[in-house]
């Protein structure tokens, strides 16, 4: 077996760090992060108007944060896979996921009145994360064909 690709390990670790950090912030500091990212007025609107809505939104956001933490741990586990074909397959899947998120933001999130001005910044972030995996693929193809 060949040695694990250092660039794949680095990519997975960077993406895992981003996922875990965002997940922890969503679980424990959602109000502060919402106010920082969306502004105070929009953050208040996103909290819900009734106690029942607020509880549902808090539960949903906490579970989403926990899912991000699990994704980060999964990325750390995947980073130790040594199979080059799997690494390429996994990177292509990650590109597809990030492009899908950007398309989701462009076509659906921009229609939400309270988040309408946020979607370009978030879509650019999704595209940049996807491009980081594309750079890994280009690097691995370069190694393969040199």
C-alpha positions as CSV (number, residue, x, y, z in Angstrom):
1,X,0.0,0.0,0.0
2,X,1.1,3.5,-0.7
3,X,1.7,6.0,2.1
4,X,-1.3,8.4,2.8
5,X,-1.4,11.5,0.9
6,X,-0.3,14.4,3.0
7,X,-2.4,16.9,1.1
8,X,-5.5,14.7,1.7
9,X,-4.8,14.5,5.4
10,X,-4.3,18.3,5.5
11,X,-7.5,19.0,3.6
12,X,-9.6,16.7,5.8
13,X,-8.1,18.2,9.0
14,X,-8.8,21.7,7.9
15,X,-12.4,20.9,6.9
16,X,-12.8,18.9,10.1
17,X,-11.6,21.9,12.1
18,X,-14.1,24.2,10.4
19,X,-16.9,21.8,10.8
20,X,-16.2,21.1,14.5
21,X,-15.7,24.8,15.3
22,X,-19.0,25.8,13.5
23,X,-20.8,23.0,15.2
24,X,-19.7,23.9,18.7
25,X,-20.5,27.5,18.1
26,X,-24.0,26.5,16.9
27,X,-24.6,24.4,19.9
28,X,-23.4,26.7,22.6
29,X,-23.2,30.3,21.2
30,X,-25.9,30.5,18.6
31,X,-27.4,33.8,19.6
32,X,-24.0,35.5,19.6
33,X,-22.9,34.0,16.3
34,X,-26.3,34.9,14.7
35,X,-26.0,38.5,15.9
36,X,-22.4,38.6,14.6
37,X,-23.2,37.0,11.2
38,X,-26.7,38.4,10.5
39,X,-27.0,41.5,12.6
40,X,-28.9,42.0,15.8
41,X,-32.3,42.6,14.3
42,X,-32.2,39.6,12.0
43,X,-30.8,37.4,14.8
44,X,-33.8,38.3,16.9
45,X,-36.2,37.4,14.1
46,X,-34.5,34.0,13.6
47,X,-35.0,33.1,17.2
48,X,-38.8,32.7,16.8
49,X,-41.7,34.7,18.1
50,X,-43.4,32.2,20.6
51,X,-41.8,30.1,23.3
52,X,-42.7,26.9,21.4
53,X,-41.1,28.2,18.2
54,X,-38.0,29.3,20.1
55,X,-37.6,25.8,21.6
56,X,-38.0,24.1,18.3
57,X,-35.5,26.4,16.6
58,X,-33.0,26.0,19.5
59,X,-33.4,22.2,19.3
60,X,-33.0,22.2,15.6
61,X,-29.9,24.4,15.7
62,X,-28.3,22.3,18.4
63,X,-28.9,19.1,16.5
64,X,-27.4,20.8,13.4
65,X,-24.4,21.8,15.4
66,X,-24.0,18.3,16.7
67,X,-24.2,17.0,13.1
68,X,-21.4,19.3,12.1
69,X,-19.3,18.0,15.0
70,X,-20.0,14.4,13.9
71,X,-19.0,15.4,10.3
72,X,-15.8,16.8,11.6
73,X,-15.0,13.7,13.5
74,X,-15.8,11.6,10.4
75,X,-13.5,13.8,8.3
76,X,-10.7,13.2,10.9
77,X,-11.3,9.4,10.6
78,X,-11.3,9.5,6.8
79,X,-8.1,11.5,6.8
80,X,-6.2,8.3,7.7
81,X,-7.4,6.3,4.7
82,X,-4.5,5.4,2.5
83,X,-6.3,4.3,-0.7
84,X,-5.7,6.9,-3.4
85,X,-8.8,5.9,-5.4
86,X,-11.0,6.4,-2.3
87,X,-9.3,9.8,-1.6
88,X,-10.2,10.9,-5.2
89,X,-13.7,9.6,-4.9
90,X,-14.2,11.3,-1.5
91,X,-12.9,14.6,-2.8
92,X,-15.3,14.5,-5.7
93,X,-18.1,13.9,-3.3
94,X,-17.1,16.8,-1.2
95,X,-17.0,19.1,-4.3
96,X,-20.5,17.9,-5.2
97,X,-21.8,18.6,-1.6
98,X,-20.3,22.2,-1.6
99,X,-21.6,23.0,-5.0
100,X,-25.0,21.7,-4.0
101,X,-25.0,23.9,-1.0
102,X,-24.1,27.0,-3.1
103,X,-26.9,26.1,-5.5
104,X,-29.3,25.7,-2.6
105,X,-28.3,29.2,-1.3
106,X,-28.6,30.8,-4.7
107,X,-32.0,29.3,-5.6
108,X,-33.8,29.0,-2.2
109,X,-32.1,31.0,0.6
110,X,-32.1,34.2,-1.4
111,X,-35.9,34.1,-1.4
112,X,-36.1,34.3,2.4
113,X,-36.6,37.9,3.3
114,X,-34.5,37.9,6.5
115,X,-31.6,36.1,4.9
116,X,-31.7,37.6,1.4
117,X,-28.6,39.7,1.9
118,X,-26.6,36.9,3.4
119,X,-26.7,34.3,0.7
120,X,-23.9,35.7,-1.6
121,X,-21.3,35.6,1.2
122,X,-22.3,32.1,2.2
123,X,-22.5,30.9,-1.4
124,X,-19.0,32.2,-2.0
125,X,-17.8,30.4,1.2
126,X,-19.3,27.1,-0.1
127,X,-17.6,27.6,-3.5
128,X,-14.3,28.3,-1.8
129,X,-14.6,25.2,0.3
130,X,-15.5,23.2,-2.9
131,X,-12.5,24.7,-4.7
132,X,-10.2,23.6,-2.0
133,X,-11.2,20.0,-2.8
134,X,-10.8,20.7,-6.5
135,X,-7.2,21.9,-5.8
136,X,-6.6,18.6,-4.0
137,X,-7.9,16.7,-7.1
138,X,-5.7,18.7,-9.4
139,X,-2.7,18.1,-7.1
140,X,-3.4,14.3,-7.0
141,X,-3.8,14.2,-10.8
142,X,-0.5,16.0,-11.2
143,X,1.2,13.4,-8.9
144,X,-0.4,10.6,-10.9
145,X,0.6,11.8,-14.3
146,X,4.0,13.2,-13.7
